[in-house]
Every structure is written in structure tokens, then in C-alpha cells.
Amino acid sequence: MAYKITEKCRNCGECFKVCPVGAINKETQKHEINSELCISCGSCAAVCPFGAPIEKE
């Protein structure tokens, strides 16, 4: 299941740096994950200091 970034995002960029498939867009107000590219590896959630990335339901 793909991940999404919640309102906890502070645009620190840590998730963007570790995404192995480039699924994270950092050009928006808060970072966004392209669910079609996301491989659900959890790297973004593991490095986020704010707990912003979560699995989509």
C-alpha cells in the first residue's frame, strides 16, 4: 500500500532524499507522494523527524 504525507510535514526534505524511486514531489506547499510511483518501502516514514509519511488506508 502506498504512503501519503500528512499535515505534519515541515518540508525538511529528508523523505525526498531517501525515496529510491523518486515518488516524492517537493515542489508543493508540503511534500507529496505519487502513489503510482510509490513502492511502499517505508524509507520516507523511517527518516521523517515529524512522522508525516503514513501508509494510505
N, CA and C atoms as an extended XYZ file, in Angstrom:
171
Properties=species:S:1:pos:R:3:atomname:S:1:resname:S:1:resid:I:1 pbc="F F F"
N         0.844       -1.176        0.000 N   MET     1
C         0.000        0.000        0.000 CA  MET     1
C         0.894        1.246        0.000 C   MET     1
N         0.557        2.196       -0.800 N   ALA     2
C         1.357        3.409       -0.945 CA  ALA     2
C         1.295        4.274        0.321 C   ALA     2
N         2.257        5.156        0.439 N   TYR     3
C         2.308        6.105        1.547 CA  TYR     3
C         1.740        7.446        1.111 C   TYR     3
N         1.356        8.247        2.086 N   LYS     4
C         0.950        9.631        1.847 CA  LYS     4
C         1.594       10.486        2.919 C   LYS     4
N         1.696       11.770        2.662 N   ILE     5
C         2.301       12.685        3.623 CA  ILE     5
C         1.199       13.527        4.242 C   ILE     5
N         1.161       13.535        5.559 N   THR     6
C         0.114       14.238        6.290 CA  THR     6
C         0.484       15.698        6.533 C   THR     6
N        -0.416       16.381        7.223 N   GLU     7
C        -0.209       17.802        7.533 CA  GLU     7
C         0.941       18.036        8.494 C   GLU     7
N         1.512       16.979        9.050 N   LYS     8
C         2.673       17.110        9.934 CA  LYS     8
C         3.937       17.510        9.174 C   LYS     8
N         3.902       17.440        7.856 N   CYS     9
C         5.071       17.745        7.012 CA  CYS     9
C         5.557       19.174        7.239 C   CYS     9
N         6.876       19.316        7.407 N   ARG    10
C         7.509       20.631        7.587 CA  ARG    10
C         8.506       20.922        6.466 C   ARG    10
N         8.411       20.171        5.377 N   ASN    11
C         9.249       20.379        4.186 CA  ASN    11
C        10.744       20.319        4.476 C   ASN    11
N        11.147       19.423        5.360 N   CYS    12
C        12.570       19.324        5.697 CA  CYS    12
C        13.374       18.654        4.573 C   CYS    12
N        12.712       17.827        3.763 N   GLY    13
C        13.382       17.203        2.624 CA  GLY    13
C        14.031       15.862        2.892 C   GLY    13
N        13.975       15.386        4.116 N   GLU    14
C        14.614       14.101        4.427 CA  GLU    14
C        13.987       12.957        3.644 C   GLU    14
N        12.672       12.945        3.522 N   CYS    15
C        11.987       11.874        2.783 CA  CYS    15
C        12.365       11.892        1.312 C   CYS    15
N        12.453       13.081        0.754 N   PHE    16
C        12.811       13.238       -0.657 CA  PHE    16
C        14.186       12.640       -0.941 C   PHE    16
N        15.110       12.841       -0.026 N   LYS    17
C        16.481       12.348       -0.204 CA  LYS    17
C        16.568       10.828       -0.239 C   LYS    17
N        15.701       10.132        0.498 N   VAL    18
C        15.837        8.674        0.613 CA  VAL    18
C        14.898        7.871       -0.277 C   VAL    18
N        13.945        8.500       -0.933 N   CYS    19
C        12.999        7.745       -1.768 CA  CYS    19
C        13.740        7.111       -2.947 C   CYS    19
N        13.754        5.771       -3.022 N   PRO    20
C        14.529        5.103       -4.068 CA  PRO    20
C        13.931        5.202       -5.470 C   PRO    20
N        12.670        5.620       -5.567 N   VAL    21
C        12.027        5.676       -6.885 CA  VAL    21
C        11.608        7.087       -7.280 C   VAL    21
N        11.964        8.080       -6.495 N   GLY    22
C        11.647        9.468       -6.829 CA  GLY    22
C        10.155        9.768       -6.808 C   GLY    22
N         9.426        9.151       -5.891 N   ALA    23
C         7.973        9.326       -5.838 CA  ALA    23
C         7.538       10.574       -5.079 C   ALA    23
N         8.480       11.280       -4.468 N   ILE    24
C         8.116       12.424       -3.631 CA  ILE    24
C         8.352       13.731       -4.366 C   ILE    24
N         7.290       14.536       -4.433 N   ASN    25
C         7.344       15.848       -5.070 CA  ASN    25
C         7.558       16.883       -3.977 C   ASN    25
N         8.642       17.628       -4.081 N   LYS    26
C         8.915       18.639       -3.060 CA  LYS    26
C         8.660       20.054       -3.564 C   LYS    26
N         7.997       20.169       -4.699 N   GLU    27
C         7.734       21.488       -5.279 CA  GLU    27
C         6.412       22.081       -4.821 C   GLU    27
N         5.705       21.413       -3.937 N   THR    28
C         4.402       21.882       -3.480 CA  THR    28
C         4.517       22.462       -2.076 C   THR    28
N         3.425       22.988       -1.558 N   GLN    29
C         3.395       23.595       -0.221 CA  GLN    29
C         3.910       22.620        0.837 C   GLN    29
N         3.470       21.384        0.763 N   LYS    30
C         4.030       20.308        1.571 CA  LYS    30
C         4.402       19.200        0.601 C   LYS    30
N         5.351       18.394        0.968 N   HIS    31
C         5.770       17.316        0.069 CA  HIS    31
C         4.590       16.382       -0.194 C   HIS    31
N         4.568       15.801       -1.390 N   GLU    32
C         3.505       14.874       -1.768 CA  GLU    32
C         4.127       13.621       -2.344 C   GLU    32
N         3.459       12.478       -2.156 N   ILE    33
C         3.926       11.212       -2.697 CA  ILE    33
C         3.028       10.798       -3.847 C   ILE    33
N         3.634       10.512       -4.984 N   ASN    34
C         2.903        9.998       -6.129 CA  ASN    34
C         2.622        8.522       -5.858 C   ASN    34
N         1.363        8.189       -5.598 N   SER    35
C         1.011        6.822       -5.216 CA  SER    35
C         1.235        5.813       -6.339 C   SER    35
N         1.305        6.272       -7.569 N   GLU    36
C         1.560        5.357       -8.688 CA  GLU    36
C         3.037        4.973       -8.759 C   GLU    36
N         3.902        5.814       -8.222 N   LEU    37
C         5.341        5.521       -8.213 CA  LEU    37
C         5.793        4.867       -6.907 C   LEU    37
N         5.073        5.130       -5.825 N   CYS    38
C         5.456        4.634       -4.500 CA  CYS    38
C         5.457        3.103       -4.476 C   CYS    38
N         6.561        2.535       -3.954 N   ILE    39
C         6.683        1.076       -3.858 CA  ILE    39
C         6.471        0.591       -2.421 C   ILE    39
N         6.002        1.461       -1.560 N   SER    40
C         5.666        1.137       -0.168 CA  SER    40
C         6.843        0.578        0.625 C   SER    40
N         8.022        1.114        0.380 N   CYS    41
C         9.212        0.610        1.074 CA  CYS    41
C         9.320        1.139        2.503 C   CYS    41
N         8.687        2.283        2.787 N   GLY    42
C         8.716        2.851        4.125 CA  GLY    42
C         9.937        3.688        4.447 C   GLY    42
N        10.809        3.905        3.478 N   SER    43
C        12.015        4.712        3.729 CA  SER    43
C        11.674        6.120        4.182 C   SER    43
N        10.663        6.702        3.573 N   CYS    44
C        10.267        8.067        3.924 CA  CYS    44
C         9.809        8.150        5.378 C   CYS    44
N         8.996        7.190        5.788 N   ALA    45
C         8.492        7.175        7.163 CA  ALA    45
C         9.619        6.944        8.168 C   ALA    45
N        10.592        6.157        7.787 N   ALA    46
C        11.697        5.831        8.688 CA  ALA    46
C        12.584        7.038        9.001 C   ALA    46
N        12.715        7.961        8.054 N   VAL    47
C        13.619        9.096        8.268 CA  VAL    47
C        12.927       10.390        8.669 C   VAL    47
N        11.625       10.451        8.551 N   CYS    48
C        10.919       11.712        8.844 CA  CYS    48
C        10.927       12.013       10.343 C   CYS    48
N        11.491       13.159       10.741 N   PRO    49
C        11.536       13.515       12.163 CA  PRO    49
C        10.170       13.977       12.697 C   PRO    49
N         9.198       14.181       11.808 N   PHE    50
C         7.881       14.681       12.217 CA  PHE    50
C         6.792       13.626       12.130 C   PHE    50
N         7.093       12.448       11.609 N   GLY    51
C         6.098       11.386       11.477 CA  GLY    51
C         5.043       11.691       10.434 C   GLY    51
N         5.403       12.472        9.425 N   ALA    52
C         4.427       12.883        8.414 CA  ALA    52
C         4.017       11.788        7.431 C   ALA    52
N         4.933       10.953        6.922 N   PRO    53
C         4.504        9.912        5.985 CA  PRO    53
C         3.825        8.754        6.716 C   PRO    53
N         2.646        8.374        6.217 N   ILE    54
C         1.930        7.227        6.762 CA  ILE    54
C         1.403        6.388        5.608 C   ILE    54
N         1.103        5.133        5.889 N   GLU    55
C         0.519        4.270        4.857 CA  GLU    55
C        -0.909        4.708        4.587 C   GLU    55
N        -1.265        4.727        3.297 N   LYS    56
C        -2.646        5.012        2.922 CA  LYS    56
C        -3.527        3.853        3.343 C   LYS    56
N        -4.762        4.162        3.667 N   GLU    57
C        -5.709        3.111        4.043 CA  GLU    57
C        -6.427        2.595        2.833 C   GLU    57
